[in-house]
Amino acid sequence: MAEAQKRLSHTTLKRRQRFHPKRDVRPAVLAKANRLVISAAAFIGLSFLTIVILQAVLG
């Protein structure tokens, strides 16, 4: 494992992490998608809690 890390130079690792405009998704698009996923998860969670509370109150 250590030998594999020695073979990969620091510049190779840096080059692999850099943004490539033609191949990679733009960081702004990823941020927008992350916000959408978080808001959808929050909406589902709040809906679930609302239904559970309503059932406890009414049932």
PDB file of N, CA, C and O in Angstrom, chain B, residues numbered from 101:
ATOM      1  N   MET B 101       0.833  -1.195   0.000  1.00  0.00           N
ATOM      2  CA  MET B 101       0.000   0.000   0.000  1.00  0.00           C
ATOM      3  C   MET B 101       0.871   1.250   0.000  1.00  0.00           C
ATOM      4  O   MET B 101       0.602   2.198  -0.737  1.00  0.00           O
ATOM      5  N   ALA B 102       1.919   1.251   0.830  1.00  0.00           N
ATOM      6  CA  ALA B 102       2.803   2.407   0.878  1.00  0.00           C
ATOM      7  C   ALA B 102       3.560   2.562  -0.431  1.00  0.00           C
ATOM      8  O   ALA B 102       3.856   3.677  -0.858  1.00  0.00           O
ATOM      9  N   GLU B 103       3.875   1.425  -1.070  1.00  0.00           N
ATOM     10  CA  GLU B 103       4.595   1.496  -2.345  1.00  0.00           C
ATOM     11  C   GLU B 103       3.730   2.132  -3.423  1.00  0.00           C
ATOM     12  O   GLU B 103       4.232   2.889  -4.254  1.00  0.00           O
ATOM     13  N   ALA B 104       2.450   1.837  -3.418  1.00  0.00           N
ATOM     14  CA  ALA B 104       1.546   2.426  -4.405  1.00  0.00           C
ATOM     15  C   ALA B 104       1.441   3.936  -4.202  1.00  0.00           C
ATOM     16  O   ALA B 104       1.341   4.691  -5.169  1.00  0.00           O
ATOM     17  N   GLN B 105       1.463   4.369  -2.957  1.00  0.00           N
ATOM     18  CA  GLN B 105       1.399   5.801  -2.692  1.00  0.00           C
ATOM     19  C   GLN B 105       2.690   6.494  -3.094  1.00  0.00           C
ATOM     20  O   GLN B 105       2.667   7.647  -3.524  1.00  0.00           O
ATOM     21  N   LYS B 106       3.820   5.799  -2.958  1.00  0.00           N
ATOM     22  CA  LYS B 106       5.093   6.378  -3.369  1.00  0.00           C
ATOM     23  C   LYS B 106       5.145   6.535  -4.882  1.00  0.00           C
ATOM     24  O   LYS B 106       5.712   7.503  -5.389  1.00  0.00           O
ATOM     25  N   ARG B 107       4.556   5.589  -5.601  1.00  0.00           N
ATOM     26  CA  ARG B 107       4.577   5.655  -7.061  1.00  0.00           C
ATOM     27  C   ARG B 107       3.804   6.858  -7.581  1.00  0.00           C
ATOM     28  O   ARG B 107       4.209   7.476  -8.565  1.00  0.00           O
ATOM     29  N   LEU B 108       2.693   7.195  -6.927  1.00  0.00           N
ATOM     30  CA  LEU B 108       1.899   8.350  -7.344  1.00  0.00           C
ATOM     31  C   LEU B 108       2.556   9.613  -6.798  1.00  0.00           C
ATOM     32  O   LEU B 108       2.620   9.819  -5.586  1.00  0.00           O
ATOM     33  N   SER B 109       3.031  10.432  -7.682  1.00  0.00           N
ATOM     34  CA  SER B 109       3.670  11.659  -7.225  1.00  0.00           C
ATOM     35  C   SER B 109       2.618  12.660  -6.764  1.00  0.00           C
ATOM     36  O   SER B 109       1.423  12.477  -6.993  1.00  0.00           O
ATOM     37  N   HIS B 110       3.076  13.699  -6.123  1.00  0.00           N
ATOM     38  CA  HIS B 110       2.167  14.728  -5.618  1.00  0.00           C
ATOM     39  C   HIS B 110       1.459  15.433  -6.774  1.00  0.00           C
ATOM     40  O   HIS B 110       0.279  15.769  -6.672  1.00  0.00           O
ATOM     41  N   THR B 111       2.185  15.658  -7.878  1.00  0.00           N
ATOM     42  CA  THR B 111       1.571  16.350  -9.017  1.00  0.00           C
ATOM     43  C   THR B 111       0.500  15.489  -9.663  1.00  0.00           C
ATOM     44  O   THR B 111      -0.494  16.022 -10.157  1.00  0.00           O
ATOM     45  N   THR B 112       0.674  14.171  -9.675  1.00  0.00           N
ATOM     46  CA  THR B 112      -0.342  13.293 -10.257  1.00  0.00           C
ATOM     47  C   THR B 112      -1.642  13.391  -9.470  1.00  0.00           C
ATOM     48  O   THR B 112      -2.726  13.472 -10.049  1.00  0.00           O
ATOM     49  N   LEU B 113      -1.524  13.384  -8.155  1.00  0.00           N
ATOM     50  CA  LEU B 113      -2.727  13.489  -7.333  1.00  0.00           C
ATOM     51  C   LEU B 113      -3.397  14.844  -7.530  1.00  0.00           C
ATOM     52  O   LEU B 113      -4.624  14.929  -7.595  1.00  0.00           O
ATOM     53  N   LYS B 114      -2.600  15.897  -7.624  1.00  0.00           N
ATOM     54  CA  LYS B 114      -3.162  17.218  -7.797  1.00  0.00           C
ATOM     55  C   LYS B 114      -3.858  17.337  -9.160  1.00  0.00           C
ATOM     56  O   LYS B 114      -4.939  17.917  -9.265  1.00  0.00           O
ATOM     57  N   ARG B 115      -3.232  16.787 -10.189  1.00  0.00           N
ATOM     58  CA  ARG B 115      -3.799  16.868 -11.530  1.00  0.00           C
ATOM     59  C   ARG B 115      -5.112  16.107 -11.602  1.00  0.00           C
ATOM     60  O   ARG B 115      -6.026  16.519 -12.316  1.00  0.00           O
ATOM     61  N   ARG B 116      -5.221  15.002 -10.872  1.00  0.00           N
ATOM     62  CA  ARG B 116      -6.436  14.198 -10.927  1.00  0.00           C
ATOM     63  C   ARG B 116      -7.601  14.921 -10.262  1.00  0.00           C
ATOM     64  O   ARG B 116      -8.750  14.721 -10.658  1.00  0.00           O
ATOM     65  N   GLN B 117      -7.335  15.744  -9.278  1.00  0.00           N
ATOM     66  CA  GLN B 117      -8.413  16.410  -8.549  1.00  0.00           C
ATOM     67  C   GLN B 117      -8.862  17.707  -9.215  1.00  0.00           C
ATOM     68  O   GLN B 117      -9.903  18.254  -8.853  1.00  0.00           O
ATOM     69  N   ARG B 118      -8.095  18.206 -10.179  1.00  0.00           N
ATOM     70  CA  ARG B 118      -8.426  19.489 -10.786  1.00  0.00           C
ATOM     71  C   ARG B 118      -9.674  19.378 -11.662  1.00  0.00           C
ATOM     72  O   ARG B 118      -9.951  18.324 -12.233  1.00  0.00           O
ATOM     73  N   PHE B 119     -10.405  20.450 -11.758  1.00  0.00           N
ATOM     74  CA  PHE B 119     -11.649  20.489 -12.530  1.00  0.00           C
ATOM     75  C   PHE B 119     -11.326  20.496 -14.021  1.00  0.00           C
ATOM     76  O   PHE B 119     -10.509  21.294 -14.479  1.00  0.00           O
ATOM     77  N   HIS B 120     -11.969  19.605 -14.777  1.00  0.00           N
ATOM     78  CA  HIS B 120     -11.792  19.543 -16.229  1.00  0.00           C
ATOM     79  C   HIS B 120     -13.090  20.004 -16.878  1.00  0.00           C
ATOM     80  O   HIS B 120     -14.115  19.340 -16.720  1.00  0.00           O
ATOM     81  N   PRO B 121     -13.081  21.136 -17.612  1.00  0.00           N
ATOM     82  CA  PRO B 121     -14.350  21.732 -18.067  1.00  0.00           C
ATOM     83  C   PRO B 121     -15.163  20.873 -19.019  1.00  0.00           C
ATOM     84  O   PRO B 121     -16.391  20.953 -19.015  1.00  0.00           O
ATOM     85  N   LYS B 122     -14.508  20.048 -19.841  1.00  0.00           N
ATOM     86  CA  LYS B 122     -15.266  19.267 -20.815  1.00  0.00           C
ATOM     87  C   LYS B 122     -15.773  17.952 -20.245  1.00  0.00           C
ATOM     88  O   LYS B 122     -16.804  17.444 -20.685  1.00  0.00           O
ATOM     89  N   ARG B 123     -15.067  17.400 -19.278  1.00  0.00           N
ATOM     90  CA  ARG B 123     -15.463  16.090 -18.754  1.00  0.00           C
ATOM     91  C   ARG B 123     -16.272  16.171 -17.477  1.00  0.00           C
ATOM     92  O   ARG B 123     -17.191  15.376 -17.280  1.00  0.00           O
ATOM     93  N   ASP B 124     -15.953  17.110 -16.609  1.00  0.00           N
ATOM     94  CA  ASP B 124     -16.554  17.142 -15.278  1.00  0.00           C
ATOM     95  C   ASP B 124     -17.801  18.024 -15.249  1.00  0.00           C
ATOM     96  O   ASP B 124     -18.000  18.893 -16.098  1.00  0.00           O
ATOM     97  N   VAL B 125     -18.623  17.769 -14.250  1.00  0.00           N
ATOM     98  CA  VAL B 125     -19.785  18.622 -13.991  1.00  0.00           C
ATOM     99  C   VAL B 125     -19.278  19.889 -13.319  1.00  0.00           C
ATOM    100  O   VAL B 125     -18.372  19.839 -12.487  1.00  0.00           O
ATOM    101  N   ARG B 126     -19.861  21.013 -13.678  1.00  0.00           N
ATOM    102  CA  ARG B 126     -19.435  22.281 -13.078  1.00  0.00           C
ATOM    103  C   ARG B 126     -19.726  22.275 -11.580  1.00  0.00           C
ATOM    104  O   ARG B 126     -20.759  21.756 -11.158  1.00  0.00           O
ATOM    105  N   PRO B 127     -18.840  22.840 -10.777  1.00  0.00           N
ATOM    106  CA  PRO B 127     -19.078  22.883  -9.322  1.00  0.00           C
ATOM    107  C   PRO B 127     -20.389  23.582  -8.955  1.00  0.00           C
ATOM    108  O   PRO B 127     -21.030  23.203  -7.974  1.00  0.00           O
ATOM    109  N   ALA B 128     -20.795  24.588  -9.719  1.00  0.00           N
ATOM    110  CA  ALA B 128     -22.058  25.282  -9.415  1.00  0.00           C
ATOM    111  C   ALA B 128     -23.242  24.344  -9.610  1.00  0.00           C
ATOM    112  O   ALA B 128     -24.215  24.402  -8.860  1.00  0.00           O
ATOM    113  N   VAL B 129     -23.158  23.477 -10.623  1.00  0.00           N
ATOM    114  CA  VAL B 129     -24.242  22.516 -10.867  1.00  0.00           C
ATOM    115  C   VAL B 129     -24.309  21.515  -9.720  1.00  0.00           C
ATOM    116  O   VAL B 129     -25.395  21.150  -9.271  1.00  0.00           O
ATOM    117  N   LEU B 130     -23.141  21.072  -9.246  1.00  0.00           N
ATOM    118  CA  LEU B 130     -23.126  20.149  -8.107  1.00  0.00           C
ATOM    119  C   LEU B 130     -23.702  20.803  -6.862  1.00  0.00           C
ATOM    120  O   LEU B 130     -24.450  20.165  -6.121  1.00  0.00           O
ATOM    121  N   ALA B 131     -23.369  22.055  -6.623  1.00  0.00           N
ATOM    122  CA  ALA B 131     -23.896  22.757  -5.447  1.00  0.00           C
ATOM    123  C   ALA B 131     -25.411  22.895  -5.539  1.00  0.00           C
ATOM    124  O   ALA B 131     -26.116  22.735  -4.542  1.00  0.00           O
ATOM    125  N   LYS B 132     -25.910  23.192  -6.736  1.00  0.00           N
ATOM    126  CA  LYS B 132     -27.363  23.320  -6.912  1.00  0.00           C
ATOM    127  C   LYS B 132     -28.055  21.982  -6.690  1.00  0.00           C
ATOM    128  O   LYS B 132     -29.118  21.925  -6.072  1.00  0.00           O
ATOM    129  N   ALA B 133     -27.455  20.903  -7.193  1.00  0.00           N
ATOM    130  CA  ALA B 133     -28.025  19.570  -7.006  1.00  0.00           C
ATOM    131  C   ALA B 133     -28.014  19.185  -5.530  1.00  0.00           C
ATOM    132  O   ALA B 133     -28.968  18.584  -5.035  1.00  0.00           O
ATOM    133  N   ASN B 134     -26.931  19.532  -4.822  1.00  0.00           N
ATOM    134  CA  ASN B 134     -26.864  19.231  -3.393  1.00  0.00           C
ATOM    135  C   ASN B 134     -27.956  19.967  -2.628  1.00  0.00           C
ATOM    136  O   ASN B 134     -28.593  19.399  -1.741  1.00  0.00           O
ATOM    137  N   ARG B 135     -28.169  21.240  -2.977  1.00  0.00           N
ATOM    138  CA  ARG B 135     -29.240  21.994  -2.310  1.00  0.00           C
ATOM    139  C   ARG B 135     -30.603  21.388  -2.592  1.00  0.00           C
ATOM    140  O   ARG B 135     -31.456  21.328  -1.707  1.00  0.00           O
ATOM    141  N   LEU B 136     -30.811  20.936  -3.826  1.00  0.00           N
ATOM    142  CA  LEU B 136     -32.087  20.320  -4.186  1.00  0.00           C
ATOM    143  C   LEU B 136     -32.312  19.035  -3.387  1.00  0.00           C
ATOM    144  O   LEU B 136     -33.411  18.799  -2.887  1.00  0.00           O
ATOM    145  N   VAL B 137     -31.286  18.215  -3.268  1.00  0.00           N
ATOM    146  CA  VAL B 137     -31.407  16.955  -2.525  1.00  0.00           C
ATOM    147  C   VAL B 137     -31.675  17.231  -1.049  1.00  0.00           C
ATOM    148  O   VAL B 137     -32.507  16.568  -0.430  1.00  0.00           O
ATOM    149  N   ILE B 138     -30.975  18.202  -0.493  1.00  0.00           N
ATOM    150  CA  ILE B 138     -31.169  18.522   0.926  1.00  0.00           C
ATOM    151  C   ILE B 138     -32.576  19.068   1.172  1.00  0.00           C
ATOM    152  O   ILE B 138     -33.220  18.700   2.155  1.00  0.00           O
ATOM    153  N   SER B 139     -33.055  19.942   0.284  1.00  0.00           N
ATOM    154  CA  SER B 139     -34.403  20.491   0.479  1.00  0.00           C
ATOM    155  C   SER B 139     -35.465  19.411   0.294  1.00  0.00           C
ATOM    156  O   SER B 139     -36.466  19.410   1.011  1.00  0.00           O
ATOM    157  N   ALA B 140     -35.269  18.493  -0.651  1.00  0.00           N
ATOM    158  CA  ALA B 140     -36.233  17.405  -0.844  1.00  0.00           C
ATOM    159  C   ALA B 140     -36.250  16.485   0.383  1.00  0.00           C
ATOM    160  O   ALA B 140     -37.317  16.063   0.830  1.00  0.00           O
ATOM    161  N   ALA B 141     -35.083  16.181   0.917  1.00  0.00           N
ATOM    162  CA  ALA B 141     -35.012  15.333   2.107  1.00  0.00           C
ATOM    163  C   ALA B 141     -35.664  16.017   3.304  1.00  0.00           C
ATOM    164  O   ALA B 141     -36.347  15.368   4.097  1.00  0.00           O
ATOM    165  N   ALA B 142     -35.457  17.320   3.436  1.00  0.00           N
ATOM    166  CA  ALA B 142     -36.077  18.059   4.539  1.00  0.00           C
ATOM    167  C   ALA B 142     -37.599  18.066   4.387  1.00  0.00           C
ATOM    168  O   ALA B 142     -38.322  17.904   5.371  1.00  0.00           O
ATOM    169  N   PHE B 143     -38.082  18.251   3.167  1.00  0.00           N
ATOM    170  CA  PHE B 143     -39.532  18.253   2.925  1.00  0.00           C
ATOM    171  C   PHE B 143     -40.141  16.895   3.265  1.00  0.00           C
ATOM    172  O   PHE B 143     -41.199  16.827   3.891  1.00  0.00           O
ATOM    173  N   ILE B 144     -39.478  15.816   2.854  1.00  0.00           N
ATOM    174  CA  ILE B 144     -39.988  14.465   3.143  1.00  0.00           C
ATOM    175  C   ILE B 144     -39.982  14.210   4.644  1.00  0.00           C
ATOM    176  O   ILE B 144     -40.938  13.661   5.191  1.00  0.00           O
ATOM    177  N   GLY B 145     -38.898  14.609   5.307  1.00  0.00           N
ATOM    178  CA  GLY B 145     -38.809  14.409   6.758  1.00  0.00           C
ATOM    179  C   GLY B 145     -39.879  15.186   7.507  1.00  0.00           C
ATOM    180  O   GLY B 145     -40.507  14.656   8.423  1.00  0.00           O
ATOM    181  N   LEU B 146     -40.090  16.441   7.123  1.00  0.00           N
ATOM    182  CA  LEU B 146     -41.120  17.245   7.788  1.00  0.00           C
ATOM    183  C   LEU B 146     -42.526  16.715   7.514  1.00  0.00           C
ATOM    184  O   LEU B 146     -43.388  16.735   8.392  1.00  0.00           O
ATOM    185  N   SER B 147     -42.747  16.246   6.301  1.00  0.00           N
ATOM    186  CA  SER B 147     -44.052  15.654   5.980  1.00  0.00           C
ATOM    187  C   SER B 147     -44.309  14.415   6.831  1.00  0.00           C
ATOM    188  O   SER B 147     -45.411  14.217   7.342  1.00  0.00           O
ATOM    189  N   PHE B 148     -43.294  13.598   6.973  1.00  0.00           N
ATOM    190  CA  PHE B 148     -43.422  12.389   7.793  1.00  0.00           C
ATOM    191  C   PHE B 148     -43.739  12.744   9.243  1.00  0.00           C
ATOM    192  O   PHE B 148     -44.625  12.150   9.856  1.00  0.00           O
ATOM    193  N   LEU B 149     -43.000  13.725   9.790  1.00  0.00           N
ATOM    194  CA  LEU B 149     -43.258  14.128  11.169  1.00  0.00           C
ATOM    195  C   LEU B 149     -44.648  14.725  11.327  1.00  0.00           C
ATOM    196  O   LEU B 149     -45.303  14.494  12.343  1.00  0.00           O
ATOM    197  N   THR B 150     -45.105  15.479  10.352  1.00  0.00           N
ATOM    198  CA  THR B 150     -46.445  16.064  10.404  1.00  0.00           C
ATOM    199  C   THR B 150     -47.501  14.985  10.427  1.00  0.00           C
ATOM    200  O   THR B 150     -48.458  15.076  11.196  1.00  0.00           O
ATOM    201  N   ILE B 151     -47.348  13.951   9.591  1.00  0.00           N
ATOM    202  CA  ILE B 151     -48.312  12.858   9.549  1.00  0.00           C
ATOM    203  C   ILE B 151     -48.316  12.088  10.875  1.00  0.00           C
ATOM    204  O   ILE B 151     -49.382  11.745  11.387  1.00  0.00           O
ATOM    205  N   VAL B 152     -47.149  11.821  11.423  1.00  0.00           N
ATOM    206  CA  VAL B 152     -47.073  11.103  12.699  1.00  0.00           C
ATOM    207  C   VAL B 152     -47.722  11.911  13.817  1.00  0.00           C
ATOM    208  O   VAL B 152     -48.457  11.354  14.633  1.00  0.00           O
ATOM    209  N   ILE B 153     -47.466  13.199  13.867  1.00  0.00           N
ATOM    210  CA  ILE B 153     -48.057  14.045  14.916  1.00  0.00           C
ATOM    211  C   ILE B 153     -49.568  14.130  14.758  1.00  0.00           C
ATOM    212  O   ILE B 153     -50.301  14.059  15.744  1.00  0.00           O
ATOM    213  N   LEU B 154     -50.037  14.280  13.525  1.00  0.00           N
ATOM    214  CA  LEU B 154     -51.487  14.340  13.291  1.00  0.00           C
ATOM    215  C   LEU B 154     -52.170  13.031  13.687  1.00  0.00           C
ATOM    216  O   LEU B 154     -53.261  13.046  14.256  1.00  0.00           O
ATOM    217  N   GLN B 155     -51.539  11.919  13.391  1.00  0.00           N
ATOM    218  CA  GLN B 155     -52.126  10.631  13.783  1.00  0.00           C
ATOM    219  C   GLN B 155     -52.154  10.480  15.290  1.00  0.00           C
ATOM    220  O   GLN B 155     -53.100   9.914  15.838  1.00  0.00           O
ATOM    221  N   ALA B 156     -51.123  10.984  15.974  1.00  0.00           N
ATOM    222  CA  ALA B 156     -51.097  10.885  17.430  1.00  0.00           C
ATOM    223  C   ALA B 156     -52.164  11.772  18.053  1.00  0.00           C
ATOM    224  O   ALA B 156     -52.788  11.390  19.043  1.00  0.00           O
ATOM    225  N   VAL B 157     -52.376  12.939  17.490  1.00  0.00           N
ATOM    226  CA  VAL B 157     -53.358  13.882  18.036  1.00  0.00           C
ATOM    227  C   VAL B 157     -54.782  13.407  17.732  1.00  0.00           C
ATOM    228  O   VAL B 157     -55.644  13.425  18.611  1.00  0.00           O
ATOM    229  N   LEU B 158     -55.027  12.985  16.496  1.00  0.00           N
ATOM    230  CA  LEU B 158     -56.371  12.617  16.094  1.00  0.00           C
ATOM    231  C   LEU B 158     -56.737  11.166  16.451  1.00  0.00           C
ATOM    232  O   LEU B 158     -57.909  10.855  16.663  1.00  0.00           O
ATOM    233  N   GLY B 159     -55.759  10.309  16.513  1.00  0.00           N
ATOM    234  CA  GLY B 159     -56.064   8.898  16.675  1.00  0.00           C
ATOM    235  C   GLY B 159     -56.090   8.481  18.080  1.00  0.00           C
ATOM    236  O   GLY B 159     -56.336   7.310  18.372  1.00  0.00           O
TER     237      GLY B 159
END
